[in-house]
């Protein structure tokens, strides 16, 4: 006997519905966006905490008092180094001679690196700004008297200068740029995830709009 259940009706074909690919595509997008979102958040997490914290300290800089610590050092150049200074240009800007850099490092423990010097007929002057402080070095070209003064404004000032990229050098400047790119990826992927979930969360776009309208109103009404 032939079982009718095992027979397929002629002319009937099973096919995947056209709309079945949409949920699959949406799932792929969700996986990719979640992956990029958590990776970018992991990369910029510490940086965001640092910049948020220093945003508060910068906003209340007048209320956060810091007493600078200043230390001064004095010495006299050896005659050989003083004679070498006499061979340098009388005016303009130029590099500090290597022998003088070594003497400064041995005498004061101060590394001036490749900081440019300002030369005049009377003295050599080197400005040494840094995050959270300042410093300068001056040498009398006639007598060889050398003076160094360093100012330390504390850790809060140091972190604030990192926030602003003040006197931090090229490496930190590159870090800030890469950190900003990671933050953009984090925000854009978050926005796309909001879009994908907005259908089930009616409050999504009103909240996003409030995040735009609130600072715009504050800027328009209270900032002049």
trRosetta pair geometry for C-beta under 8 A, 3 or more apart (Angstrom, degrees):
i j d omega theta_ij theta_ji phi_ij phi_ji
2 6 7.6 -122 -179 58 72 109
2 7 6.9 42 160 -45 111 123
3 6 4.6 70 85 4 103 106
3 7 7.4 177 97 -13 58 85
4 7 5.6 -58 -155 31 44 113
8 12 6.7 -141 170 65 93 103
9 12 4.7 46 82 8 100 128
16 20 5.2 -97 173 45 97 146
16 21 7.9 82 136 -45 125 85
17 20 4.6 114 68 -27 84 101
18 21 7.2 -50 175 15 44 103
19 22 5.5 -33 -169 12 64 119
20 23 6.8 -51 -166 33 44 102
20 24 6.9 38 145 -13 68 112
21 24 5.4 -62 -153 43 43 115
21 25 6.0 44 152 -23 75 106
22 25 5.8 -54 -144 37 30 109
22 26 6.3 32 156 -19 64 106
23 26 5.5 -55 -145 38 33 114
23 27 6.3 38 155 -23 66 103
24 27 5.7 -52 -151 32 31 113
24 28 6.7 32 151 -18 63 103
25 28 5.7 -52 -151 34 35 112
25 29 6.5 36 151 -18 65 105
26 29 5.7 -53 -150 36 33 113
26 30 6.4 36 152 -21 65 105
26 196 6.9 146 -161 -148 97 115
27 30 5.7 -52 -148 35 32 113
27 31 6.5 33 154 -20 64 104
28 31 5.8 -54 -150 34 32 111
28 32 6.4 26 155 -14 65 107
29 32 5.9 -59 -148 40 30 108
29 33 6.0 25 159 -15 67 111
29 192 7.9 -117 169 155 109 121
29 196 6.8 179 112 -94 120 143
30 33 5.9 -58 -140 41 27 107
30 34 6.0 27 161 -18 64 109
30 193 7.6 89 -132 -120 70 83
30 196 6.2 179 -87 150 90 161
31 34 6.0 -57 -145 38 25 109
31 35 6.3 26 156 -21 62 109
32 35 5.7 -58 -150 34 29 112
32 36 6.4 20 158 -10 66 107
33 36 6.0 -57 -144 42 31 104
33 37 5.9 35 155 -26 66 111
33 189 5.0 164 -161 -160 80 95
33 192 5.4 -133 -126 98 138 119
33 193 5.3 169 140 -69 133 89
33 196 7.3 165 44 -1 161 146
34 37 5.5 -55 -142 36 28 115
34 38 6.4 17 164 -11 65 106
34 193 7.2 97 -74 -100 66 128
35 38 6.5 -61 -147 38 24 98
35 39 6.2 20 157 -15 62 113
36 39 5.8 -58 -141 40 30 110
36 40 6.0 25 163 -15 67 110
36 185 6.2 -112 168 172 106 110
36 189 4.8 -166 99 -94 107 151
37 40 6.3 -60 -146 40 23 104
37 41 6.2 20 156 -17 61 111
37 186 6.6 90 -147 -138 59 57
37 189 4.1 -154 -77 121 83 131
37 190 6.1 116 -130 -66 116 66
37 193 6.4 13 -69 -34 153 141
38 41 5.6 -54 -142 39 33 112
38 42 6.2 37 156 -23 66 104
39 42 5.8 -55 -150 34 29 110
39 43 6.5 28 152 -20 63 106
40 43 5.6 -52 -147 34 34 112
40 44 6.3 -1 166 9 68 110
40 182 5.0 171 -155 -169 83 76
40 183 7.6 161 168 -81 111 17
40 185 4.1 -156 -104 98 149 110
40 186 4.0 -157 121 -66 121 78
40 189 6.6 145 27 22 140 136
41 44 6.7 -73 -139 53 26 86
41 45 6.0 55 158 -66 65 92
41 186 5.3 114 -71 -125 67 119
42 45 5.9 -24 -142 -16 27 119
43 179 8.0 -166 135 -120 96 60
43 182 4.5 -123 99 -144 124 145
44 47 4.9 -68 -158 55 65 115
44 48 5.3 71 142 -32 90 102
44 179 5.7 120 -119 -157 99 76
44 182 4.1 167 -48 114 116 123
44 183 5.2 167 -163 -67 168 72
44 186 6.1 -102 44 -27 134 144
45 48 6.0 -60 -149 33 23 108
45 49 6.6 21 155 -16 61 105
46 49 5.7 -54 -151 36 33 112
46 50 6.4 34 151 -19 66 106
47 50 5.6 -55 -148 37 33 112
47 51 6.2 23 158 -12 68 108
47 179 4.6 -140 173 -142 164 130
47 182 7.7 96 50 71 143 133
47 183 7.9 -108 100 -56 122 107
48 51 5.9 -56 -139 42 30 104
48 52 6.0 32 158 -20 65 108
48 183 7.0 136 -82 -100 105 108
49 52 5.8 -55 -143 37 27 110
49 53 6.2 26 157 -18 63 108
50 53 5.9 -59 -149 37 27 109
50 54 6.2 12 160 -6 65 111
50 159 7.0 -137 -166 -159 93 108
50 162 7.3 -54 162 110 127 129
50 163 7.5 -162 140 -82 89 86
51 54 6.0 -56 -137 47 31 103
51 55 6.1 46 154 -33 62 103
51 163 5.9 130 -126 -125 68 93
52 55 5.5 -48 -150 26 29 119
52 56 7.1 29 152 -17 60 98
53 56 6.0 -56 -164 31 34 108
53 57 6.7 23 147 -11 68 107
53 159 7.3 -40 104 156 109 143
54 57 5.3 -51 -140 42 44 110
54 58 5.9 47 157 -21 71 103
54 159 5.0 -147 -91 140 117 99
54 160 5.4 170 -159 -96 108 51
54 162 7.0 -135 -83 72 167 91
54 163 3.9 -160 121 -59 142 138
55 58 5.9 -53 -143 38 27 109
55 59 6.3 28 156 -21 61 109
55 163 7.0 177 -60 -150 57 145
56 59 5.7 -58 -147 36 29 111
56 60 6.5 -8 163 12 65 109
57 60 6.4 -74 -143 56 28 86
57 61 6.8 67 151 -80 63 68
57 64 6.0 -19 -154 5 82 166
57 156 5.5 -151 -167 -164 145 104
57 159 6.9 62 56 91 155 115
57 160 5.8 -117 106 -76 116 103
58 61 5.6 -4 -153 -48 37 108
58 160 5.4 139 -77 -136 90 105
58 163 6.3 -121 -43 91 135 154
58 164 7.7 133 -106 -50 142 104
60 63 4.5 -42 177 42 96 114
60 64 5.7 88 115 -19 90 100
61 64 6.0 -65 -139 45 31 100
61 160 7.2 81 -100 -126 114 156
64 156 6.1 -122 150 153 138 161
66 153 5.4 72 122 178 134 80
66 154 4.6 -131 -155 26 127 138
66 156 6.1 -153 -72 57 137 117
66 157 5.8 -148 85 -35 169 113
67 154 7.9 79 53 -38 49 126
68 133 7.7 132 -143 -120 103 80
68 151 5.1 -3 -179 -170 126 102
68 152 6.6 150 -160 74 70 42
68 153 4.9 -33 -101 -95 87 69
68 154 7.8 -119 -101 -14 48 88
69 151 7.2 152 77 -156 46 51
69 152 4.6 -16 59 60 98 99
69 154 8.0 106 1 -56 100 75
70 149 6.6 -5 -169 -171 99 96
70 150 7.2 164 -150 85 53 47
70 151 5.1 -15 -99 -101 79 77
70 152 7.9 -171 -73 22 35 68
71 149 7.5 170 87 -149 42 52
71 150 5.5 -9 58 59 87 94
71 152 8.0 19 3 0 99 106
72 147 6.9 -20 -167 -167 99 93
72 148 7.0 155 -157 84 51 55
72 149 5.0 -13 -104 -102 80 80
73 108 5.0 107 132 -121 163 119
73 110 7.8 -167 45 -28 152 132
73 147 7.3 151 83 -159 55 46
73 148 4.3 -6 57 58 102 104
73 149 7.8 -167 23 -71 67 40
74 145 7.3 -18 -163 -171 99 87
74 146 6.8 151 -156 85 50 61
74 147 5.5 -12 -103 -104 78 70
74 148 7.7 -163 -70 24 37 71
75 107 5.2 3 -77 173 176 141
75 108 7.1 -131 -11 -54 136 100
75 146 5.0 -18 67 63 79 110
76 143 7.7 -74 -135 141 100 85
76 144 5.2 63 -170 116 76 105
76 145 5.9 -32 -105 -99 77 50
76 146 6.7 172 -97 14 22 88
77 81 4.6 -117 -178 87 110 117
77 82 4.7 136 102 -59 123 88
77 85 7.4 23 146 -14 170 135
77 100 7.9 -23 -126 -123 123 94
77 103 7.2 63 -131 138 80 156
77 139 6.5 58 -42 -156 129 122
77 144 3.7 -122 45 -163 97 102
77 145 7.9 -89 2 -32 86 12
77 146 5.9 101 -46 -33 86 118
78 81 5.0 86 62 12 82 102
78 82 7.0 -150 95 -7 40 90
78 103 7.3 -136 13 -127 106 143
78 144 7.8 -155 42 -164 15 143
79 82 5.5 -57 -145 39 34 113
79 83 6.2 37 156 -21 68 103
79 144 7.6 -69 -93 -75 44 159
80 83 5.8 -53 -151 34 30 111
80 84 6.6 31 150 -20 62 104
81 84 5.4 -51 -149 33 37 114
81 85 6.6 43 151 -24 65 98
81 99 6.2 -158 -108 124 94 113
81 100 5.9 122 -158 -91 118 79
81 103 5.9 -14 -89 -26 157 164
81 144 7.5 107 87 -136 95 112
82 85 5.7 -47 -154 28 35 114
82 86 7.1 43 147 -25 60 98
82 141 7.7 141 -155 -160 79 48
82 144 4.2 -53 -90 -86 128 115
83 86 5.6 -47 -162 23 39 118
83 87 7.6 36 147 -18 62 98
84 87 5.9 -53 -163 27 43 110
84 88 7.5 51 143 -31 65 97
84 97 6.1 -134 141 93 127 177
84 99 6.4 31 83 66 173 137
84 100 7.4 -155 93 -49 128 101
85 88 5.6 -44 -161 13 46 118
85 97 7.7 -130 -84 7 63 135
85 100 7.4 81 -73 -78 96 137
85 124 6.6 -108 -145 -30 122 133
85 139 7.1 -128 -113 119 156 130
85 141 5.3 -149 137 -132 127 88
86 141 7.0 132 -81 -180 62 103
88 94 7.0 -170 -168 74 110 143
88 97 7.2 -117 -75 -42 125 114
88 119 6.1 -135 133 -127 117 146
88 124 7.7 34 84 -86 154 122
89 92 5.3 -23 120 45 142 116
89 94 6.1 117 31 -12 122 145
89 119 5.4 106 85 96 86 155
90 119 6.8 154 137 139 16 110
90 120 7.2 4 161 -177 63 30
90 121 5.0 10 -170 -85 100 77
91 119 5.9 176 -139 100 16 87
91 120 5.8 28 -107 -116 72 50
91 121 6.9 -22 -60 -38 84 75
92 118 8.0 -148 119 -150 24 55
92 119 5.6 -2 62 54 59 105
93 116 5.1 27 179 164 110 126
93 117 6.8 163 -152 81 63 44
93 118 5.7 -31 -98 -101 79 57
93 119 6.9 172 -95 11 24 85
94 116 6.8 157 85 -156 9 88
94 117 6.1 -28 71 60 60 90
94 119 6.1 1 27 -15 102 128
95 114 6.7 -42 -128 -156 105 74
95 116 6.5 -68 -87 -116 47 63
95 117 6.9 65 174 14 12 97
96 100 5.4 -113 171 84 96 119
96 101 5.3 115 110 -61 116 94
96 112 6.2 22 32 103 158 138
96 115 7.1 24 -7 73 122 76
96 116 8.0 171 -24 -147 80 23
96 117 4.9 106 -69 -33 81 128
96 124 7.5 106 -113 170 89 135
96 126 6.4 -1 -65 -84 129 138
97 100 4.5 86 67 8 90 105
97 101 7.1 -156 95 -9 46 85
98 101 5.6 -53 -149 34 35 113
98 102 6.5 34 154 -18 67 103
99 102 5.8 -53 -151 35 33 111
99 103 6.5 33 151 -19 65 105
100 103 5.6 -51 -147 35 35 112
100 104 6.4 38 154 -21 66 103
100 139 7.9 -87 -158 -24 131 169
101 104 5.8 -54 -149 35 31 112
101 105 6.5 31 153 -18 64 107
101 112 5.9 -127 -128 54 91 105
102 105 5.7 -56 -150 37 32 112
102 106 6.3 26 155 -15 67 107
103 106 5.9 -57 -145 40 31 107
103 107 5.8 20 161 -13 68 115
104 107 6.1 -61 -136 43 24 104
104 108 5.9 -32 -176 34 64 110
104 110 5.5 -65 155 71 100 98
104 112 6.1 11 101 -7 153 119
104 137 7.1 8 -132 -145 139 154
104 146 7.9 -141 -101 177 89 150
104 148 7.8 123 -152 -72 104 138
105 108 7.4 -74 -118 58 12 71
105 109 6.7 38 -167 -121 51 22
105 110 6.5 -124 -97 65 47 47
105 111 5.9 41 -104 -88 103 63
108 148 5.7 53 -138 29 165 160
110 128 8.0 -25 179 -137 119 174
110 135 7.8 -168 -148 166 129 151
110 137 7.5 159 121 -78 151 130
110 148 6.2 -154 -23 -157 165 157
110 150 7.8 -161 -110 -57 124 131
112 115 4.9 -89 173 31 88 118
112 126 6.0 7 -153 152 139 153
112 128 6.2 -92 -125 -95 84 125
112 137 6.7 -56 -93 6 137 152
115 126 5.5 89 114 -170 121 110
115 127 7.2 -148 180 73 124 53
115 128 5.8 -34 -114 -96 169 77
116 126 7.6 179 99 -129 35 81
117 124 5.3 -5 179 -172 131 98
117 125 6.7 143 -165 70 76 39
117 126 4.8 -46 -105 -81 80 89
118 124 7.4 149 75 -161 51 49
118 125 4.6 -22 61 66 102 96
118 126 7.4 178 16 -78 74 38
118 127 7.7 42 -7 -12 114 95
119 124 5.8 -14 -106 -110 67 75
120 123 5.8 17 57 50 102 62
120 124 7.9 -170 30 -78 66 35
120 125 7.6 23 6 1 104 106
121 141 7.2 -131 160 60 35 143
122 140 6.9 -44 164 -142 75 70
122 141 6.2 162 160 32 22 104
122 142 6.9 -34 -147 -15 60 109
123 138 5.6 4 173 -171 135 93
123 139 6.1 157 -160 78 81 45
123 140 5.4 -44 -100 -104 93 43
123 141 5.7 -161 -97 -10 29 89
124 138 7.1 161 83 -153 54 46
124 139 4.5 -2 52 54 101 101
124 141 6.3 103 -21 -64 85 98
125 136 6.9 -9 -170 -176 88 108
125 137 7.2 157 -156 86 43 56
125 138 5.0 -3 -106 -105 76 83
126 136 6.7 162 85 -160 56 59
126 137 4.3 -2 55 57 105 103
126 138 7.7 -162 24 -69 66 43
127 135 8.0 134 -172 88 45 56
127 136 5.5 -23 -112 -108 52 90
128 134 7.4 126 86 -178 66 51
128 135 3.9 -33 80 82 112 100
128 136 6.1 -177 22 -84 85 34
128 137 6.5 55 -17 -10 122 97
128 150 7.8 -43 86 -103 125 86
129 134 5.3 -23 -115 -122 68 77
129 135 7.3 -177 -79 34 26 65
129 166 8.0 -82 152 155 124 88
129 167 4.3 -114 125 -113 104 146
130 133 5.4 -1 71 68 96 87
130 134 7.1 178 31 -93 70 30
130 135 6.8 17 5 9 109 105
130 167 5.4 -156 -122 137 16 128
131 157 7.8 163 165 128 67 75
131 158 5.1 77 135 -148 99 66
131 161 3.7 176 -142 97 83 133
131 162 5.8 46 -147 -54 149 70
131 166 6.4 124 -103 83 74 81
131 167 5.7 -173 -54 84 57 96
131 168 5.6 43 -54 -86 119 81
132 152 6.8 12 136 -155 96 65
132 153 5.4 -150 -176 57 61 89
132 154 6.6 -129 -163 71 108 33
132 155 7.0 -7 -130 -114 144 21
132 157 4.4 121 -129 101 68 90
132 158 2.9 -11 -60 -78 140 72
132 159 7.7 53 -74 -3 115 44
132 160 7.8 121 -84 46 75 83
132 161 5.6 -129 -39 17 59 133
133 150 6.7 24 161 178 131 82
133 151 5.0 178 -161 95 86 65
133 152 4.6 -27 -96 -104 134 43
133 153 5.5 -176 -82 5 63 81
133 157 7.3 104 -49 108 57 129
133 158 7.6 -2 -14 -81 85 86
134 150 7.6 177 93 -153 45 48
134 151 4.7 7 54 51 81 113
135 148 7.1 5 -175 -176 105 87
135 149 6.5 -180 -147 94 62 53
135 150 4.1 -7 -104 -108 108 73
135 151 6.7 -167 -71 19 59 68
136 148 7.5 -175 92 -146 45 51
136 149 5.8 2 53 55 82 92
137 146 7.3 -5 -172 -171 91 95
137 147 7.3 171 -151 89 48 53
137 148 5.0 -8 -106 -105 82 82
138 146 7.3 170 90 -150 48 52
138 147 5.1 -4 59 57 92 96
139 144 7.1 -19 -174 -153 96 37
139 145 7.3 170 -152 87 53 44
139 146 4.6 -10 -105 -103 86 83
139 147 7.8 -176 -78 23 45 62
140 143 4.6 8 105 45 131 90
140 144 6.5 -41 77 16 86 14
140 145 4.5 27 24 49 123 87
140 146 7.6 -131 18 -66 72 44
141 144 8.0 37 -146 -70 18 46
153 156 8.0 -87 129 69 90 76
153 157 3.6 -8 107 41 115 167
153 158 7.5 168 75 -41 85 68
154 157 5.3 95 64 15 74 102
154 158 6.9 -127 111 -8 40 93
155 158 5.2 -52 -146 35 37 118
155 159 6.3 32 158 -16 69 102
156 159 6.0 -54 -148 38 31 105
156 160 6.2 34 151 -20 64 107
157 160 5.5 -53 -144 37 33 115
157 161 6.4 33 156 -19 65 104
158 161 6.0 -58 -153 35 28 108
158 162 6.7 31 148 -19 62 103
159 162 5.4 -48 -151 32 38 115
159 163 6.6 46 149 -24 65 99
160 163 5.5 -48 -155 29 36 117
160 164 6.6 19 153 -5 66 106
161 164 5.8 -60 -144 47 36 102
161 165 7.9 -118 165 48 59 8
161 166 4.2 -91 -152 60 86 106
161 167 6.4 -29 -178 49 129 93
161 168 6.8 163 140 -60 93 100
162 165 7.4 30 -172 -74 31 37
162 168 6.3 102 -114 -98 56 138
162 172 6.9 -112 -140 -163 79 140
165 168 5.3 -99 -157 26 51 130
165 172 6.5 173 -130 120 76 108
165 173 5.9 79 -155 -98 123 74
165 176 5.7 -43 -82 -32 121 163
168 171 8.0 -112 142 67 87 71
168 172 3.7 -71 145 67 121 148
168 173 6.6 149 86 -45 105 73
169 172 5.6 90 65 17 77 98
169 173 7.0 -136 106 -7 40 96
170 173 5.4 -59 -148 37 35 116
170 174 6.4 36 156 -20 69 102
171 174 5.9 -53 -154 33 31 109
171 175 6.6 33 148 -20 63 104
172 175 5.3 -49 -149 34 39 116
172 176 6.5 43 152 -22 67 99
173 176 5.8 -49 -152 31 32 112
173 177 6.8 32 150 -17 62 103
174 177 5.7 -55 -152 35 35 112
174 178 6.4 29 154 -14 69 106
175 178 5.9 -59 -146 41 32 106
175 179 6.0 34 154 -21 67 109
176 179 5.6 -54 -143 38 29 115
176 180 6.3 34 155 -23 63 104
177 180 5.7 -53 -151 32 30 112
177 181 6.7 30 151 -18 63 102
178 181 5.6 -49 -151 33 36 113
178 182 6.6 38 150 -18 66 102
179 182 5.7 -52 -150 35 34 112
179 183 6.5 35 151 -20 65 104
180 183 5.6 -52 -149 35 34 113
180 184 6.5 38 151 -22 65 102
181 184 5.6 -51 -151 32 34 113
181 185 6.6 34 151 -18 65 102
182 185 5.7 -52 -150 36 34 111
182 186 6.3 38 150 -22 65 106
183 186 5.4 -52 -147 36 34 116
183 187 6.3 29 156 -16 67 106
184 187 5.9 -57 -145 39 30 106
184 188 6.0 24 160 -15 67 110
185 188 6.1 -57 -139 40 27 106
185 189 6.1 21 164 -12 64 111
186 189 6.4 -62 -145 41 20 104
186 190 6.3 23 154 -20 59 112
187 190 5.6 -58 -149 37 29 114
187 191 6.4 31 153 -22 65 104
188 191 5.6 -51 -150 33 33 112
188 192 6.5 29 153 -16 65 104
189 192 5.7 -52 -146 38 36 110
189 193 6.3 39 152 -20 66 104
190 193 5.6 -54 -147 37 32 112
190 194 6.5 38 151 -22 64 102
191 194 5.5 -50 -152 32 33 115
191 195 6.6 37 149 -21 63 102
191 208 7.9 93 -125 -130 85 138
192 195 5.4 -48 -151 31 37 116
192 196 6.6 34 152 -17 66 102
193 196 5.7 -53 -147 36 35 109
193 197 6.3 13 159 -1 67 112
194 197 6.2 -72 -144 50 27 96
194 198 5.9 51 155 -60 66 96
194 204 5.4 153 -173 -168 96 123
194 208 6.7 105 163 -66 157 134
195 198 5.6 -30 -143 -7 28 121
197 200 6.0 -64 -173 48 67 99
197 201 5.5 25 138 10 93 121
197 204 6.9 153 97 -86 84 146
198 201 6.0 -84 -134 61 33 86
198 202 8.0 78 178 -101 68 25
198 204 4.2 -119 -119 59 82 155
198 205 6.3 49 -146 -36 129 94
201 204 4.6 87 102 -45 104 103
202 206 8.0 25 140 5 69 114
203 206 5.6 -67 -158 50 57 111
203 207 5.6 55 150 -25 87 109
204 207 6.3 -76 -163 36 22 105
204 208 6.4 15 153 -14 65 111
205 208 5.3 -50 -140 39 39 113
205 209 6.0 44 158 -22 68 104
206 209 5.6 -55 -146 38 30 113
206 210 6.4 35 154 -24 64 102
207 210 5.5 -49 -149 31 33 114
207 211 6.7 37 151 -20 62 101
208 211 5.7 -53 -157 31 34 114
208 212 7.0 25 148 -11 63 104
209 212 5.7 -60 -155 39 38 107
209 213 5.8 27 155 -16 74 112
210 213 5.8 -56 -130 42 32 105
210 214 5.7 38 169 -29 68 108
211 214 6.6 -39 -130 26 20 111
211 215 7.7 7 171 0 50 103
212 215 7.3 -74 -164 41 26 93
212 216 6.3 18 154 -15 65 121
213 216 5.6 -68 -148 43 32 113
213 217 6.0 30 160 -21 71 108
214 217 6.1 -58 -148 35 25 107
214 218 6.5 22 156 -16 62 108
215 218 5.5 -55 -145 39 37 113
215 219 6.1 37 157 -20 69 105
216 219 5.9 -55 -148 37 29 109
216 220 6.2 23 156 -16 64 111
217 220 5.7 -58 -141 41 30 108
217 221 5.8 8 168 -4 69 116
218 221 6.4 -64 -132 46 22 96
218 222 5.5 -35 -171 34 62 117
218 223 7.1 58 136 -16 69 103
219 222 7.4 -66 -104 54 11 76
219 223 4.9 -33 -150 30 53 130
220 223 7.6 18 -22 43 11 88
